[in-house]
């Protein structure tokens, strides 16, 4: 059993989803850049690492090039529809993490009020 607190796990989850949002935004910004290749992170592995990390060191996922995407004649393989869908999904994941943190703070506040 890990000694990582739920708040640390949620913090790591938010860091990973934030990094992924930034990569997706970068992909979208480079949709017209010749030779640019779509980047992402191994989300599942990064989340597992974030959930098990016991220190307060920020979790940093390594960007990887997404394989198997159709490349245009200019060498760019960004698909704006794919990126839009990924951004929406990642934003929902981030919002879920924020809601879970709010719920934990609410529990803490309730415990403090009851202890007074």
Secondary structure as the mmCIF struct_conf table of DSSP 4:
data_model
#
loop_
_struct_conf.conf_type_id
_struct_conf.id
_struct_conf.beg_label_comp_id
_struct_conf.beg_label_asym_id
_struct_conf.beg_label_seq_id
_struct_conf.end_label_comp_id
_struct_conf.end_label_asym_id
_struct_conf.end_label_seq_id
HELX_RH_AL_P HELX_RH_AL_P1 UNK A 6 UNK A 29
TURN_TY1_P TURN_TY1_P1 UNK A 30 UNK A 32
BEND BEND1 UNK A 33 UNK A 33
TURN_TY1_P TURN_TY1_P2 UNK A 34 UNK A 35
STRN STRN1 UNK A 39 UNK A 40
HELX_RH_AL_P HELX_RH_AL_P2 UNK A 43 UNK A 52
BEND BEND2 UNK A 55 UNK A 57
HELX_LH_PP_P HELX_LH_PP_P1 UNK A 58 UNK A 59
HELX_LH_PP_P HELX_LH_PP_P2 UNK A 61 UNK A 63
STRN STRN2 UNK A 64 UNK A 65
HELX_LH_PP_P HELX_LH_PP_P3 UNK A 66 UNK A 67
BEND BEND3 UNK A 68 UNK A 68
HELX_LH_PP_P HELX_LH_PP_P4 UNK A 69 UNK A 72
TURN_TY1_P TURN_TY1_P3 UNK A 73 UNK A 74
BEND BEND4 UNK A 75 UNK A 75
HELX_RH_AL_P HELX_RH_AL_P3 UNK A 80 UNK A 115
#
